[in-house]
Amino acid sequence: MTTTMSTIDLPTATIEYASHGPADSPHPPVVFVHGVLVDHRLWQPTAELLADAGYRSIVPTLPLGAHHLPWGPTADRSPRGAARLLHEFIDALDLSGATLVANDTGGAITQFALDDDPDIVRAVVFTNCDAFDLFPPQPFRLLFALLRQRPLLKPLAGSMRWRALRHSPLGVGLLMNQPDPKLTRSVFEPVQTDARIRDDLIAFLKAIDPAELAEVTARMSRVRLPVTMAWGADDRCFTPEHGRRFAAVFPDARFVEVPNARTFVSLDQPQAVADAVVATSARV
């Protein structure tokens, strides 16, 4: 199946996005939401499986540190601002009938979007992600605190050129089973090379407030959409217990534990995520 890259101008930012699968698919479209310091490629294995099954997937690269088009200082560079940008993207491409799939910080952004509009889409799949006041979990709470410091961000990002550090617990070592060195290196390149991208990331990280997300997660009880948690069983950051507690907030949620997967379930076990998307879409 063909993958195409496009750029779209939205009221609060210009972003890139990838499209997978047939434009004339009879199935509901799928929109994916990633987290900090990753891009659309987090979802590529899952999107390709869905494309083979006839589903169209739309994968924006949000301005969370691995992006190439600056968000800019006039934007609301907060989790709620990112949620507004996601809403703009869904509106602009007429994707209100989509199944939304979120991971990591993208799970928090999705909750903020649902808090603003509980009917933004038709169904939601959460993979391992922030919820309640776990925003972010350790050791990333410490790492984010360091990355918020402007004098530290560039040298810390630069240190990720070293594979051993990049794949350590302070890099992506806790997040996936078998990191792809080319992928993990390339997602850090924008923040290493562009001061405007570093500025976007600092602004976003400074706006993270665990207490605010705890309030928003509690309000997910008013979201009546079909929800599935496709949760990596081996995740030490977002444990299965955390996922089950999160699932219990929603009126219509199912919890699926995915063996041999960590935070980035879509890279470790893409078929499990694709299966969850298909099953959740069918519940609408």
ABEGO torsion letter per residue (X at the ends): XBBBBBBBBBAABBBBBBBBEBAABABBBBBBBBBBGBBAAAAAAAAAAAAAAGBBBBBBBBBAGABABBAEAABBBBAAAAAAAAAAAAAAAGAAABBBBBBEAAAAAAAAAAAABAAABABBBBBBBBBEABOBBOAAAAAAAAAABAAAAAAAAAAAABAAAAABAABAAAABABBBAAAAAAAAAAAAABAAAAAAAAAAAAABBAAAAAAAAAAAAABABBBBBBBBAABAABBAAAAAAAAAABABBBBBBBBGBBABAAAABAAAAAAAAAAAAAAX
